[in-house]
Amino acid sequence: MGDRIVLDQKLNIGKDVLIEGPPLEALRCQRGRAGSLITLTDSEGNDFRGRVLSISDRALIFIFEAFPAPTESSAPSGSPRKGTDGADHPEGDRTGSLKHRPF
């Protein structure tokens, strides 16, 4: 899941959320600290942006934005993806969609 922090609760813009346990550990692994911007996924699969207000044995995060679409692909890791050129490319390999021009 990358850098995504998944919560077992519904999130709302303009509200604070308190996290602890595994989500807090994920935040710590991302080196989150007061002032950090993070992406959170709520229990319904919606993605939000938040700012860490404080962090100690729990973290308080202010939710300020909802993403209009998921921030990560639902394609399983390693699945080929179509590039802009229409060809299949392994995940992370976007070089096939670049047009190479001489300088």
CNS distance restraints for C-alpha pairs under 8 A (distance, minus, plus):
assign (resid   3 and name CA) (resid  30 and name CA) 7.38 0.50 0.50
assign (resid   3 and name CA) (resid  39 and name CA) 7.86 0.50 0.50
assign (resid   4 and name CA) (resid  39 and name CA) 6.20 0.50 0.50
assign (resid   4 and name CA) (resid  40 and name CA) 6.15 0.50 0.50
assign (resid   4 and name CA) (resid  41 and name CA) 6.83 0.50 0.50
assign (resid   5 and name CA) (resid  23 and name CA) 5.92 0.50 0.50
assign (resid   5 and name CA) (resid  26 and name CA) 6.52 0.50 0.50
assign (resid   5 and name CA) (resid  27 and name CA) 7.24 0.50 0.50
assign (resid   5 and name CA) (resid  39 and name CA) 6.70 0.50 0.50
assign (resid   5 and name CA) (resid  40 and name CA) 4.95 0.50 0.50
assign (resid   5 and name CA) (resid  41 and name CA) 6.06 0.50 0.50
assign (resid   6 and name CA) (resid  23 and name CA) 6.72 0.50 0.50
assign (resid   6 and name CA) (resid  40 and name CA) 5.91 0.50 0.50
assign (resid   6 and name CA) (resid  41 and name CA) 4.67 0.50 0.50
assign (resid   6 and name CA) (resid  42 and name CA) 6.03 0.50 0.50
assign (resid   6 and name CA) (resid  43 and name CA) 7.42 0.50 0.50
assign (resid   7 and name CA) (resid  23 and name CA) 6.82 0.50 0.50
assign (resid   7 and name CA) (resid  40 and name CA) 7.20 0.50 0.50
assign (resid   7 and name CA) (resid  41 and name CA) 6.12 0.50 0.50
assign (resid   7 and name CA) (resid  42 and name CA) 5.08 0.50 0.50
assign (resid   7 and name CA) (resid  43 and name CA) 5.92 0.50 0.50
assign (resid   8 and name CA) (resid  42 and name CA) 6.29 0.50 0.50
assign (resid   8 and name CA) (resid  43 and name CA) 4.73 0.50 0.50
assign (resid   9 and name CA) (resid  42 and name CA) 5.68 0.50 0.50
assign (resid   9 and name CA) (resid  43 and name CA) 4.97 0.50 0.50
assign (resid  10 and name CA) (resid  42 and name CA) 5.18 0.50 0.50
assign (resid  10 and name CA) (resid  43 and name CA) 5.47 0.50 0.50
assign (resid  10 and name CA) (resid  44 and name CA) 6.72 0.50 0.50
assign (resid  11 and name CA) (resid  15 and name CA) 7.69 0.50 0.50
assign (resid  11 and name CA) (resid  17 and name CA) 7.55 0.50 0.50
assign (resid  11 and name CA) (resid  42 and name CA) 5.79 0.50 0.50
assign (resid  11 and name CA) (resid  48 and name CA) 7.78 0.50 0.50
assign (resid  11 and name CA) (resid  63 and name CA) 7.54 0.50 0.50
assign (resid  12 and name CA) (resid  63 and name CA) 6.76 0.50 0.50
assign (resid  13 and name CA) (resid  63 and name CA) 5.14 0.50 0.50
assign (resid  13 and name CA) (resid  64 and name CA) 5.13 0.50 0.50
assign (resid  13 and name CA) (resid  65 and name CA) 5.89 0.50 0.50
assign (resid  13 and name CA) (resid  66 and name CA) 6.83 0.50 0.50
assign (resid  14 and name CA) (resid  62 and name CA) 6.85 0.50 0.50
assign (resid  14 and name CA) (resid  63 and name CA) 5.58 0.50 0.50
assign (resid  14 and name CA) (resid  64 and name CA) 5.47 0.50 0.50
assign (resid  15 and name CA) (resid  62 and name CA) 5.92 0.50 0.50
assign (resid  15 and name CA) (resid  63 and name CA) 5.66 0.50 0.50
assign (resid  15 and name CA) (resid  64 and name CA) 7.72 0.50 0.50
assign (resid  16 and name CA) (resid  60 and name CA) 6.60 0.50 0.50
assign (resid  16 and name CA) (resid  61 and name CA) 5.43 0.50 0.50
assign (resid  16 and name CA) (resid  62 and name CA) 4.35 0.50 0.50
assign (resid  16 and name CA) (resid  63 and name CA) 6.04 0.50 0.50
assign (resid  17 and name CA) (resid  60 and name CA) 5.81 0.50 0.50
assign (resid  17 and name CA) (resid  61 and name CA) 5.26 0.50 0.50
assign (resid  17 and name CA) (resid  62 and name CA) 6.42 0.50 0.50
assign (resid  17 and name CA) (resid  63 and name CA) 7.37 0.50 0.50
assign (resid  18 and name CA) (resid  58 and name CA) 6.76 0.50 0.50
assign (resid  18 and name CA) (resid  59 and name CA) 5.64 0.50 0.50
assign (resid  18 and name CA) (resid  60 and name CA) 4.64 0.50 0.50
assign (resid  18 and name CA) (resid  61 and name CA) 6.36 0.50 0.50
assign (resid  19 and name CA) (resid  23 and name CA) 6.35 0.50 0.50
assign (resid  19 and name CA) (resid  24 and name CA) 5.81 0.50 0.50
assign (resid  19 and name CA) (resid  58 and name CA) 5.76 0.50 0.50
assign (resid  19 and name CA) (resid  59 and name CA) 5.26 0.50 0.50
assign (resid  19 and name CA) (resid  60 and name CA) 6.57 0.50 0.50
assign (resid  19 and name CA) (resid  61 and name CA) 7.82 0.50 0.50
assign (resid  20 and name CA) (resid  24 and name CA) 4.69 0.50 0.50
assign (resid  20 and name CA) (resid  25 and name CA) 7.62 0.50 0.50
assign (resid  20 and name CA) (resid  57 and name CA) 7.15 0.50 0.50
assign (resid  20 and name CA) (resid  58 and name CA) 4.90 0.50 0.50
assign (resid  20 and name CA) (resid  59 and name CA) 6.59 0.50 0.50
assign (resid  21 and name CA) (resid  25 and name CA) 6.38 0.50 0.50
assign (resid  22 and name CA) (resid  26 and name CA) 6.18 0.50 0.50
assign (resid  23 and name CA) (resid  27 and name CA) 6.27 0.50 0.50
assign (resid  24 and name CA) (resid  28 and name CA) 6.22 0.50 0.50
assign (resid  24 and name CA) (resid  58 and name CA) 6.72 0.50 0.50
assign (resid  24 and name CA) (resid  59 and name CA) 6.68 0.50 0.50
assign (resid  25 and name CA) (resid  29 and name CA) 6.17 0.50 0.50
assign (resid  26 and name CA) (resid  30 and name CA) 6.38 0.50 0.50
assign (resid  27 and name CA) (resid  31 and name CA) 6.46 0.50 0.50
assign (resid  27 and name CA) (resid  32 and name CA) 5.30 0.50 0.50
assign (resid  28 and name CA) (resid  32 and name CA) 5.38 0.50 0.50
assign (resid  28 and name CA) (resid  33 and name CA) 7.83 0.50 0.50
assign (resid  32 and name CA) (resid  36 and name CA) 5.78 0.50 0.50
assign (resid  32 and name CA) (resid  38 and name CA) 7.90 0.50 0.50
assign (resid  32 and name CA) (resid  52 and name CA) 7.45 0.50 0.50
assign (resid  33 and name CA) (resid  52 and name CA) 6.48 0.50 0.50
assign (resid  33 and name CA) (resid  54 and name CA) 7.18 0.50 0.50
assign (resid  33 and name CA) (resid  55 and name CA) 6.38 0.50 0.50
assign (resid  34 and name CA) (resid  51 and name CA) 7.71 0.50 0.50
assign (resid  34 and name CA) (resid  52 and name CA) 4.95 0.50 0.50
assign (resid  34 and name CA) (resid  53 and name CA) 5.12 0.50 0.50
assign (resid  34 and name CA) (resid  54 and name CA) 4.99 0.50 0.50
assign (resid  34 and name CA) (resid  55 and name CA) 6.37 0.50 0.50
assign (resid  35 and name CA) (resid  51 and name CA) 5.90 0.50 0.50
assign (resid  35 and name CA) (resid  52 and name CA) 5.25 0.50 0.50
assign (resid  35 and name CA) (resid  53 and name CA) 6.09 0.50 0.50
assign (resid  35 and name CA) (resid  54 and name CA) 7.95 0.50 0.50
assign (resid  36 and name CA) (resid  51 and name CA) 5.60 0.50 0.50
assign (resid  36 and name CA) (resid  52 and name CA) 5.36 0.50 0.50
assign (resid  37 and name CA) (resid  49 and name CA) 6.87 0.50 0.50
assign (resid  37 and name CA) (resid  50 and name CA) 5.66 0.50 0.50
assign (resid  37 and name CA) (resid  51 and name CA) 4.59 0.50 0.50
assign (resid  37 and name CA) (resid  52 and name CA) 6.50 0.50 0.50
assign (resid  38 and name CA) (resid  49 and name CA) 5.72 0.50 0.50
assign (resid  38 and name CA) (resid  50 and name CA) 5.38 0.50 0.50
assign (resid  38 and name CA) (resid  51 and name CA) 6.30 0.50 0.50
assign (resid  38 and name CA) (resid  52 and name CA) 7.49 0.50 0.50
assign (resid  39 and name CA) (resid  47 and name CA) 6.70 0.50 0.50
assign (resid  39 and name CA) (resid  48 and name CA) 5.59 0.50 0.50
assign (resid  39 and name CA) (resid  49 and name CA) 4.69 0.50 0.50
assign (resid  39 and name CA) (resid  50 and name CA) 6.35 0.50 0.50
assign (resid  40 and name CA) (resid  47 and name CA) 5.65 0.50 0.50
assign (resid  40 and name CA) (resid  48 and name CA) 5.21 0.50 0.50
assign (resid  40 and name CA) (resid  49 and name CA) 6.32 0.50 0.50
assign (resid  40 and name CA) (resid  50 and name CA) 7.25 0.50 0.50
assign (resid  41 and name CA) (resid  45 and name CA) 5.71 0.50 0.50
assign (resid  41 and name CA) (resid  46 and name CA) 5.42 0.50 0.50
assign (resid  41 and name CA) (resid  47 and name CA) 4.44 0.50 0.50
assign (resid  41 and name CA) (resid  48 and name CA) 6.27 0.50 0.50
assign (resid  42 and name CA) (resid  46 and name CA) 5.50 0.50 0.50
assign (resid  42 and name CA) (resid  47 and name CA) 6.59 0.50 0.50
assign (resid  42 and name CA) (resid  48 and name CA) 7.86 0.50 0.50
assign (resid  45 and name CA) (resid  70 and name CA) 7.92 0.50 0.50
assign (resid  46 and name CA) (resid  66 and name CA) 7.58 0.50 0.50
assign (resid  46 and name CA) (resid  67 and name CA) 7.48 0.50 0.50
assign (resid  46 and name CA) (resid  69 and name CA) 7.89 0.50 0.50
assign (resid  46 and name CA) (resid  70 and name CA) 6.74 0.50 0.50
assign (resid  47 and name CA) (resid  66 and name CA) 6.04 0.50 0.50
assign (resid  47 and name CA) (resid  67 and name CA) 5.58 0.50 0.50
assign (resid  47 and name CA) (resid  69 and name CA) 7.68 0.50 0.50
assign (resid  47 and name CA) (resid  70 and name CA) 6.15 0.50 0.50
assign (resid  47 and name CA) (resid  71 and name CA) 6.76 0.50 0.50
assign (resid  48 and name CA) (resid  63 and name CA) 6.80 0.50 0.50
assign (resid  48 and name CA) (resid  64 and name CA) 7.55 0.50 0.50
assign (resid  48 and name CA) (resid  65 and name CA) 5.55 0.50 0.50
assign (resid  48 and name CA) (resid  66 and name CA) 4.30 0.50 0.50
assign (resid  48 and name CA) (resid  67 and name CA) 5.76 0.50 0.50
assign (resid  49 and name CA) (resid  63 and name CA) 5.98 0.50 0.50
assign (resid  49 and name CA) (resid  64 and name CA) 6.06 0.50 0.50
assign (resid  49 and name CA) (resid  65 and name CA) 5.07 0.50 0.50
assign (resid  49 and name CA) (resid  66 and name CA) 6.29 0.50 0.50
assign (resid  49 and name CA) (resid  67 and name CA) 7.59 0.50 0.50
assign (resid  50 and name CA) (resid  61 and name CA) 5.98 0.50 0.50
assign (resid  50 and name CA) (resid  62 and name CA) 5.25 0.50 0.50
assign (resid  50 and name CA) (resid  63 and name CA) 4.24 0.50 0.50
assign (resid  50 and name CA) (resid  64 and name CA) 5.61 0.50 0.50
assign (resid  50 and name CA) (resid  65 and name CA) 6.98 0.50 0.50
assign (resid  51 and name CA) (resid  61 and name CA) 5.46 0.50 0.50
assign (resid  51 and name CA) (resid  62 and name CA) 5.29 0.50 0.50
assign (resid  51 and name CA) (resid  63 and name CA) 6.69 0.50 0.50
assign (resid  51 and name CA) (resid  64 and name CA) 7.62 0.50 0.50
assign (resid  52 and name CA) (resid  59 and name CA) 7.02 0.50 0.50
assign (resid  52 and name CA) (resid  60 and name CA) 6.05 0.50 0.50
assign (resid  52 and name CA) (resid  61 and name CA) 4.43 0.50 0.50
assign (resid  52 and name CA) (resid  62 and name CA) 6.53 0.50 0.50
assign (resid  53 and name CA) (resid  59 and name CA) 7.44 0.50 0.50
assign (resid  53 and name CA) (resid  60 and name CA) 5.41 0.50 0.50
assign (resid  53 and name CA) (resid  61 and name CA) 5.40 0.50 0.50
assign (resid  53 and name CA) (resid  62 and name CA) 6.70 0.50 0.50
assign (resid  54 and name CA) (resid  59 and name CA) 5.54 0.50 0.50
assign (resid  54 and name CA) (resid  60 and name CA) 5.28 0.50 0.50
assign (resid  54 and name CA) (resid  61 and name CA) 7.26 0.50 0.50
assign (resid  55 and name CA) (resid  59 and name CA) 4.17 0.50 0.50
assign (resid  55 and name CA) (resid  60 and name CA) 6.47 0.50 0.50
assign (resid  67 and name CA) (resid  71 and name CA) 7.33 0.50 0.50
assign (resid  75 and name CA) (resid  79 and name CA) 6.32 0.50 0.50
assign (resid  77 and name CA) (resid  91 and name CA) 6.88 0.50 0.50
assign (resid  78 and name CA) (resid  90 and name CA) 6.22 0.50 0.50
assign (resid  78 and name CA) (resid  91 and name CA) 5.44 0.50 0.50
assign (resid  79 and name CA) (resid  90 and name CA) 6.34 0.50 0.50
assign (resid  79 and name CA) (resid  91 and name CA) 6.21 0.50 0.50
assign (resid  80 and name CA) (resid  88 and name CA) 5.46 0.50 0.50
assign (resid  80 and name CA) (resid  89 and name CA) 5.13 0.50 0.50
assign (resid  80 and name CA) (resid  90 and name CA) 4.47 0.50 0.50
assign (resid  80 and name CA) (resid  91 and name CA) 5.89 0.50 0.50
assign (resid  81 and name CA) (resid  87 and name CA) 7.93 0.50 0.50
assign (resid  81 and name CA) (resid  88 and name CA) 5.23 0.50 0.50
assign (resid  81 and name CA) (resid  89 and name CA) 5.20 0.50 0.50
assign (resid  81 and name CA) (resid  90 and name CA) 6.24 0.50 0.50
assign (resid  81 and name CA) (resid  91 and name CA) 6.37 0.50 0.50
assign (resid  82 and name CA) (resid  86 and name CA) 5.34 0.50 0.50
assign (resid  82 and name CA) (resid  87 and name CA) 5.36 0.50 0.50
assign (resid  82 and name CA) (resid  88 and name CA) 4.62 0.50 0.50
assign (resid  82 and name CA) (resid  89 and name CA) 6.09 0.50 0.50
assign (resid  83 and name CA) (resid  87 and name CA) 5.58 0.50 0.50
assign (resid  83 and name CA) (resid  88 and name CA) 6.31 0.50 0.50
assign (resid  83 and name CA) (resid  89 and name CA) 6.36 0.50 0.50
assign (resid  83 and name CA) (resid  94 and name CA) 6.67 0.50 0.50
assign (resid  83 and name CA) (resid  96 and name CA) 6.93 0.50 0.50
assign (resid  83 and name CA) (resid  97 and name CA) 5.39 0.50 0.50
assign (resid  84 and name CA) (resid  97 and name CA) 5.34 0.50 0.50
assign (resid  85 and name CA) (resid  96 and name CA) 7.31 0.50 0.50
assign (resid  85 and name CA) (resid  97 and name CA) 5.33 0.50 0.50
assign (resid  87 and name CA) (resid  96 and name CA) 7.62 0.50 0.50
assign (resid  89 and name CA) (resid  93 and name CA) 5.88 0.50 0.50
assign (resid  89 and name CA) (resid  94 and name CA) 6.73 0.50 0.50
assign (resid  89 and name CA) (resid  96 and name CA) 7.10 0.50 0.50
assign (resid  94 and name CA) (resid  98 and name CA) 7.32 0.50 0.50
